[in-house]
Amino acid sequence: MANQEICNWTATEMAQRIRGKEVSCLEVMQAHLQQIEQMNPTVNAIITLLPERALEGAQAADDAIARGDDLGPLHGLPIAHKDLVPTKGIRTTYGSPIYADEIPREDGLIVQRLRQGGAITIGKTNVPEFGAGSQTFNEVFGATLNPYDMTKTCGGSSGGAAVSLACRMLPIADGSDTGGSLRNPANFCNVVGFRNSPGRVPVWPNDIGWFPISVQGAMGRTVEDVALQLSAIAGPDDRHPISIAEPASIFAEPLERDFKGVKIAWSPSFGDLPVDDRVSSVIEAQRSTFETLGCQVDEKLPDFRDADEVFKVWRAWRFAIGYQQLIKTNRDQIKDTVIWNTEEGLKLTGLELSQAEVKRTSLYHRVREFMQEYEYLILPVNQVPPFDVNQPYIEEINGVAMETYIDWMKSCYYVTVTGLPAISVPCGFTPEGLPVGVQIVGRHQQDFGVLQLAYAFQQATRFVDQLPPLLAQ
């Protein structure tokens, strides 16, 4: 069996073929290691690779099958973890020269669950420094390139993960999302990234366990592959006090659903946000797809007033907690945007934090009441298509200046502060051939429902099948 054929299988198909003994775990691993050898020097997505460990893990996985052991849903699938999550005995740099040689003593919970589900760790994927900014570059490993146009950014902060999926170097990938880090790179790389509800995938270790702004979760080449991964990593853990009690098994249920008469709110420009015409045009062209699925599509949007202030306050507060001491001791080794965001957090008063929380609660209820009528929101993921990889961040859109390095991500982080589940699923391409995703947002903790509509849209359009030009060469 050709290596390329194996790597082109979806994770769901790959797992089924492994279970059916049509292919061995060792064959799957060898195929992916060869794909990494061919692709990774060009795109720089996987920055720590452990081939011997990977092959040993694959052999152990085959031995388990031979013994008749119970197999997890991810049995035999290679995975590289985002370089922000700790991996025991495997270098974890956070994209920072300060931690260039850091070797954690424990795995993050998401890594533990992935392995318990049968996935085999092969290394780590690239990130921006400390995950700050939706553009993947750092002083340790350099930039990760977009395989659809290698002069463009792949987004971030889960950029290495998205590119690894797009280039068929991995069948599944993990990531995290504060202001869009699972959605943005998926959108830029024509794969699927799902920001699940806070607590759906418990986070440990975690020094701010009640904080709902940041989540960990799944990325895949298809919606089914994301659901497959969630069937291993979701579910409660009492070390994360906001973890959701529902079991992971709900994500193993069929994704098919009848959407006749389902009401969705449609806003391809996200209200009055500046959105590049190339992005809104691609999304607008798919309105008829949702209508064909049976949805009632109304051009409406809930009141997102105060979302910008709330997100920036809580993000700055988080940076202050995480990096104030590091800036005191290693300021010359930290990029300017991390320093700025941390110092903004240090300026915050107790009153400002409390006011932000009141506004966040009011925002939640405005959106909740709106979504009693509309089951879904359909929005852009990003306000711009992939941009120059040498540009750290977007400074203006449609002539509107961006105030900070994260303002161009409002279409993602406005959703973040609501706590609602949101997915980026491939939606089409700009005239230049750059990927554009659509953001599907669901009701409070209705994660599976978001996957169902995303799956229906994916099956109707199949943009997920369009490979990067790099793979066609």
N, C-alpha and C positions, 0 to 999 in steps of 0.2 A: 504494500500500500504506500502510495507516494506521501512524503512528508507534508507537502503543500495541501493535499486533500484533507489530511487529518487536521491541520491548523485552520482550515476553512470551515470545519464543522462548528456549529454553535456549541456552547458549553452543555446545553441540554441534550443535544444529540450525542456529544462526546461521552457524557456520563452514561447514557443509555447503551451505547456501543461497548463501553467498558464493562458494564454490568452483564451484557449479553455475550461477553467474551469474544466479540468480533475484533477487538483490538486490545493489546495489553497496555497497562499503565506505562511500562517501559517504552513501548513504541510511541505513545503519546508524548512522553517527556522528551525523548530523543528528537522527535519532530519539532517540538517547540524550542529546544535548545539550538537546533540548526536554524530555525527561523530567526531567533535572537541573534545568532552569529551573523546572519545575512543582513538583517534590518537595523539592529540597534546602533552600529557604528555611524549610521547616517542620521538617525533621529534622536539618539541620546535619551532614551526614555527609562531604561533599566540601568541603574547606576551602581548597584551591588549585585553580583551574580555568583551563585554557589552551585556550579554544575555537578560536582561530585555529590554533594548533599542531595541535590535534586534527583539524581539517578539512583542513589541509595533509597530515597523515599519512594521512588517509583517501583523499585524491586520489592520493597516491603509491602507496598500496596498490592502488587501481584500475588505475593505470598499470602496475604490476607484473603484474597479471592479464592486461591487454591484451597485454603483451609475451610472455606465456607463461612467465614466471619460475617457478621452483620455489617453492611456497608452504609456509610453516610451518603447524603445526597450529592456530595462533591467528590466522591471517591476517585482518586487518580488524577484530578484536575490540577495542573500547575497554577501557581499564583505567586505574584511578587507584591509585597505590601508597601503601602505608601510610606515614604521616609519620614513621616511625622509620628507613626505609631511604633511603640517600642517592640523590639523583637529580641528575645533572649539569645545572647551569643552572636547576634548579627548586627553589624554596624548600623547605627541609626543617627544620622547627622542633623536632621531638621533643616537641611539646606544651609547650615551655618558653619563657617570655619572654626567657630568655638568648639563645635562638637564633631569635628571631622573624623575623630577616632573613637567616638563614644560607642561602647558596647553595653547595652542594657542587660540587667540581671533577670528581667522577667518579660514575658509576652504581654501585650495588651489583650484585653478580653476578646476583642474581635479576632485577633490572630488565633487565640486558643480555640474559639468556636469554629473558625474556618478549618483548622487542623482536625478538630473533633468530627467535623463534617466530611473529612476525607481529602481535603485539598492539600497539596504538597508545596511547601515554601521553596521558591528558587532564588529569592533575592528581594530587592527594594526598588521602588519607582521614584522618579525625580519630582521635586517640589520647589516652589519658591522659598526663599529664606523664611523660616518659621511659618510657612504657609500664608504669608502676608502678600496679598495682591493676586489677581487672577491672570498671572503671566508667569510661566514656569522657567525661572532662571535663578542661578545662585553662584556664589564665588567658589564653591567646592567642585561642582560638576559642570557648570555652564548651563546653556539653554537647551530645552527640549523643543524640537521642531515639529511643525504641523505636517503630517504626511500628505495632506491634500494640496499643500503649497509650502515648500520648505523655507520660504522667505517669511512665513507668517508664524505667529504664536499659536500654540496648542491650547492656550488658556491655562487655568489653574484654579485652586492649587493642586488638584489631583491630575495634573497635566501628564506626568509620566504614565499614570494608569490609563488615561484615555488613549494616548498614542500607542501604548502596548496592545490595547484591544484592537484599535484600528489597523495596526500592522500585523495582526494575527500572531503576535508574540506571546499573548496570554489569552485563555478563554474566559477568565473572570478576573476582576480586580476589585480591591477595596479602596475606599476613599473617605473623605470627611468634608463637611460643608458648614461654613459659618455665613458667608455672604454670597455663596453660589458655587463653592468649590467642587461639588459633585455634578452640578448642572452645567456650569459654564464650559469646562473642558469637554464634556460629552457633546455639548452643542457645537463646539468648534471642530470636533473630530468625527462627527457622524456616528456616534455610539449613544448608549443610553445611560443616563446618570440620575439616580433617584435620591432626593432628600426626603428620607422617611420622617415620620413624626418624632419629635424629641422623646427619648425613652424607648422607642421601638427597638433600637439596637443599643443596649446598655454600653456605657463607656467606662472603662476601668483600665489603668489608674486614672483618677480624676480628682483634682484638687478643688473643684467647684461643682459638686454633684447635683445641685439644684438648678444649674444654669441651663436654660433651654435653647440658647441661640446656636450652639455648635452641636452637630450630630456626626456620627460615623455611619457609613452605609455602603451600598453596593453599586458597582458599575458593570455593564455588560455590553455585548454587541447587540443583544435583543432584549425585549421586555421579559421574555420567558427566562432568560439567563439571570436577570436581576432577581426575579421571583425565586428562582432556584437557590441563589445565594442567600436570600433572606430566609429561606426555609432552614438554613443552618445557623445564621447569626442573630436572628430576632429572638425575642422571648425575654422574660423578666430575669433580673438579677438584683438581689437586695443591696448590693454595693452601690448601685445607682438608684437613688431614692425616687427618681421620676420614671423609672422603667415601667413599661406597659405590661399588664398581666397576661395578655393574650399569648398563646403559644406560637412558636415559629411555624407549626404545621399548617396554619391558615394559608401560608404562601405556597403550599404544595397543591392547593385546590385548582381546578380548571379556571383559566382566565377568560373563557368565552362568556359573553353576556349580551342580551338584547338591549339596545339603547333607544328603542323607539319611544319617543315622547320625553326623553330626558332633557331637561333644560340646562343649557350652558351659557355662561356670560362670556362674551367675545370682545377682546380688546387687543388687536395686533400692534397697537402703539402704546399700550398701557397708559391710557388716559392722555395726560399732557406731557409725558416724558419725551425728550427728544430721542427718536429712533431712526436709525439709518434707513432710507427708503428701500434699500436692497433687502433688509431684514423683514420689514413690515409687508413688502410685496410678496415675498415667499410665503409668509404665514397666511396672508389674505387669500392667496391662491388655493389654500387648502380648506377654506370655509365650506366649500361644497362637499368635501370629504366627510366632515362631521355631519352635515345635513343628510348625506347618503346613508350614513350609519343610523339615521333615525332621530338624531338630536334636534331639538328646537334651539336655534342659535339666535341669541339676542345681543345686540351691541350695547353692553352695559358693563359697569365696573363698580365695585364697592368703594367706599370712601377710605382711601389710604392716608388721610391726613395724619401727620406726626410720625409716619413710619420712618422717614429719613432721620429725624432727631433721635427717635428711640434706638434705632440700630446703631447710630454713631456713638451714642452715650454708652450703651452696653458693650460695644466692641472696644471702645477706649478703656473702659473699666477692666475688661478682660486683659487687655495688653498691659495695663498697669500692674495687675496681679502677676502676670507671667514674666514680665521682662524688666521691671524697675531695678532689681538687684543686678541683673546682667548688664544693664546699661551703665551702672555705676562702675563695674569692674572691667567691662570689655567694650566700651562705647565705640572705639575705633574699628571694631570688627563687625558692627551691626549696620544694616542699611538704613538710609535716612528715613524711609517711610515707617519702619518699625519704631525708630526713635521718636518720630513725630507722633505716631498714634499712642505710644506709651505716655509721652509727656502730656498729651491731651487728656488721658485718663487720670494722671496725677493732679490735674487742675480741677477735676470734678468735685463738687460739694455733695454733702448728703442730701440737701434739698433737690439738687439737679437729678440725682439718682432716683429719689422718690417720685419726683414729677414725671420722669421718664417711665417709671413703672405704672403710674396712674394712666398715662397716655397709652401705654402698651395694652393695658386692660381694656380701655375704651375702644381702641382699634380692634382688638380681638372680638368684642361684642358687636361692633358695627359690621364686621365681615361675617361673623356667625349668623347674624340676623339676615343679612343679604343672602347667605347661602342656604337659608331655609327654603328659599324659592329656587335658587340655582345650585345644582349639585356640583358643578365644576366651573372653574375659571380657565379660559384659554388666553395665554399671554405670550409675549416674546420671552425667550430665555435671556438673551443679551440685546443690548441696544445697538450693537455694532457687529459686523462680521469679523472674522480673524484679521488682526492687524500686524504690522511689521514686528518681527521678533526682536528687533533691536530697540523698539520703543517700550519703555517700562510700563506705561499705562496710557489710557486715552485721556487727552486734555480738552477735547471739544467734540461735540456731536451736533451736526446741522447748524454750526455757528454758535452753539451754546457752550460756554466755557464750563468745564468741570472744576468744582471747587477743591476737591481732594483727589487722591490717587484711587479712591474706590467709588466715586460718584457715578462712573459709567456702568456700575453694576447694580444700580437702583432696581432694575427690573427683576433681579434675583433677590436682593436683600429686603425689599419691601415685603416679599412673601415670607422671608425668614422670620420676621418679627411677629407674624400672625401665628406661628407654630404649625401651620397647615402642611400636609405632605404635598410635595411637588416633584414632577419628573420632567426631564428633558428627553424628548424622543425625536429622532431625525425627521425633518419636515421638508427638505429640499435643498437647493443650492442656488447661490447667487450667479449672475451671468459669468463671473470669473471662475466658477466651479468651487466656491468655498461653501462648506456645510452651514446650514441653518437649522436649528432645532426649534420645536415649539414647547412651551411650558404648560403642562396640565396640572392644575391645582385642585385638590379635593377638599372635602369637608374634614372637620376635626377628627383626627385619628382614623380616617377612612383610607388607609394606605392601600389596601387591596383593591378598593374601588378605583383609585388612581391608576394602578397597574392594569386594570381591566379596560379602561378607556384608552390608555396608551397602547395596549395590545391590539385593540380593535383598529386604531388609527394605523399602527405599524402594518397590520395585515392588509389593510386597504391600500397602502401606499408603497411599501417595501423599499423605502429609501435606505434602509439599513443594509441592503444588499450591494450598494454602490461602493466598490473598493477604492482606496486611495490610488492615484496615478502611480505612486511609488511601487505598489504591488503589481501593477500591470507592466512594469518595465522588464 
